[in-house]
Amino acid sequence: MADTLDAALESLRREHFYAEMAAAEQRLRLDPAAWSAYVQQRDSWLDADLSAR
């Protein structure tokens, strides 16, 4: 029974986490300057040349 409760609590924790992430992204999208800065930073990380080390 403890395993079932642990699994249910973990599922609830994950659900809450992703709901909060979606809400934060939605708030960020409402601010065009902040969203643009986020996208620019995200893209610089995604396009980073990590082999140059």
Distance bins in CASP14 RR format, pairs under 12 A and 6 or more apart:
PFRMAT RR
TARGET T0000
AUTHOR 0000-0000-0000
RMODE 2
METHOD distances of the structure
MODEL  1
1 7 0 0 0 0 0 1 0 0 0 0 0
1 8 0 0 0 0 0 1 0 0 0 0 0
2 8 0 0 0 0 0 1 0 0 0 0 0
2 9 0 0 0 0 0 1 0 0 0 0 0
3 9 0 0 0 0 0 1 0 0 0 0 0
3 10 0 0 0 0 0 1 0 0 0 0 0
4 10 0 0 0 0 0 1 0 0 0 0 0
4 11 0 0 0 0 0 1 0 0 0 0 0
5 11 0 0 0 0 0 1 0 0 0 0 0
5 12 0 0 0 0 0 1 0 0 0 0 0
6 12 0 0 0 0 0 1 0 0 0 0 0
6 13 0 0 0 0 0 1 0 0 0 0 0
7 13 0 0 0 0 0 1 0 0 0 0 0
7 14 0 0 0 0 0 1 0 0 0 0 0
8 14 0 0 0 0 0 1 0 0 0 0 0
8 15 0 0 0 0 0 1 0 0 0 0 0
9 15 0 0 0 0 0 1 0 0 0 0 0
9 16 0 0 0 0 0 1 0 0 0 0 0
10 16 0 0 0 0 0 1 0 0 0 0 0
10 17 0 0 0 0 0 1 0 0 0 0 0
11 17 0 0 0 0 0 1 0 0 0 0 0
11 18 0 0 0 0 0 1 0 0 0 0 0
12 18 0 0 0 0 0 1 0 0 0 0 0
12 19 0 0 0 0 0 1 0 0 0 0 0
13 19 0 0 0 0 0 1 0 0 0 0 0
13 20 0 0 0 0 0 1 0 0 0 0 0
14 20 0 0 0 0 0 1 0 0 0 0 0
14 21 0 0 0 0 0 1 0 0 0 0 0
15 21 0 0 0 0 0 1 0 0 0 0 0
15 22 0 0 0 0 0 1 0 0 0 0 0
16 22 0 0 0 0 0 1 0 0 0 0 0
16 23 0 0 0 0 0 1 0 0 0 0 0
17 23 0 0 0 0 0 1 0 0 0 0 0
17 24 0 0 0 0 0 1 0 0 0 0 0
18 24 0 0 0 0 0 1 0 0 0 0 0
18 25 0 0 0 0 0 1 0 0 0 0 0
19 25 0 0 0 0 0 1 0 0 0 0 0
19 26 0 0 0 0 0 1 0 0 0 0 0
20 26 0 0 0 0 0 1 0 0 0 0 0
20 27 0 0 0 0 0 1 0 0 0 0 0
21 27 0 0 0 0 0 1 0 0 0 0 0
21 28 0 0 0 0 0 1 0 0 0 0 0
22 28 0 0 0 0 0 1 0 0 0 0 0
22 29 0 0 0 0 0 1 0 0 0 0 0
23 29 0 0 0 0 0 1 0 0 0 0 0
23 30 0 0 0 0 0 1 0 0 0 0 0
24 30 0 0 0 0 0 1 0 0 0 0 0
24 31 0 0 0 0 0 1 0 0 0 0 0
24 34 0 0 0 0 0 1 0 0 0 0 0
24 35 0 0 0 0 0 1 0 0 0 0 0
24 38 0 0 0 0 0 1 0 0 0 0 0
25 31 0 0 0 0 0 1 0 0 0 0 0
25 34 0 0 0 0 0 1 0 0 0 0 0
25 35 0 0 0 0 1 0 0 0 0 0 0
25 38 0 0 0 0 1 0 0 0 0 0 0
25 39 0 0 0 0 0 1 0 0 0 0 0
25 42 0 0 0 0 0 1 0 0 0 0 0
26 35 0 0 0 0 0 1 0 0 0 0 0
27 34 0 0 0 0 1 0 0 0 0 0 0
27 35 0 0 0 0 1 0 0 0 0 0 0
27 38 0 0 0 0 0 1 0 0 0 0 0
28 34 1 0 1 0 0 0 0 0 0 0 0
28 35 1 0 1 0 0 0 0 0 0 0 0
28 36 0 0 0 0 0 1 0 0 0 0 0
28 37 0 0 0 0 1 0 0 0 0 0 0
28 38 1 0 1 0 0 0 0 0 0 0 0
28 39 0 0 0 0 1 0 0 0 0 0 0
28 41 0 0 0 0 0 1 0 0 0 0 0
28 42 0 0 0 0 0 1 0 0 0 0 0
29 35 1 0 1 0 0 0 0 0 0 0 0
29 36 0 0 0 0 0 1 0 0 0 0 0
29 38 0 0 0 0 1 0 0 0 0 0 0
29 39 0 0 0 0 1 0 0 0 0 0 0
31 37 0 0 0 0 1 0 0 0 0 0 0
31 38 0 0 0 0 1 0 0 0 0 0 0
31 39 0 0 0 0 0 1 0 0 0 0 0
32 38 0 0 0 0 0 1 0 0 0 0 0
32 39 0 0 0 0 0 1 0 0 0 0 0
33 39 0 0 0 0 0 1 0 0 0 0 0
33 40 0 0 0 0 0 1 0 0 0 0 0
34 40 0 0 0 0 0 1 0 0 0 0 0
34 41 0 0 0 0 0 1 0 0 0 0 0
35 41 0 0 0 0 0 1 0 0 0 0 0
35 42 0 0 0 0 0 1 0 0 0 0 0
36 42 0 0 0 0 0 1 0 0 0 0 0
36 43 0 0 0 0 0 1 0 0 0 0 0
37 43 0 0 0 0 0 1 0 0 0 0 0
37 44 0 0 0 0 0 1 0 0 0 0 0
38 44 0 0 0 0 0 1 0 0 0 0 0
38 45 0 0 0 0 0 1 0 0 0 0 0
39 45 0 0 0 0 0 1 0 0 0 0 0
39 46 0 0 0 0 0 1 0 0 0 0 0
39 47 0 0 0 0 0 1 0 0 0 0 0
40 46 0 0 0 0 0 1 0 0 0 0 0
40 47 0 0 0 0 0 1 0 0 0 0 0
41 47 0 0 0 0 0 1 0 0 0 0 0
41 48 0 0 0 0 0 1 0 0 0 0 0
42 48 0 0 0 0 0 1 0 0 0 0 0
END
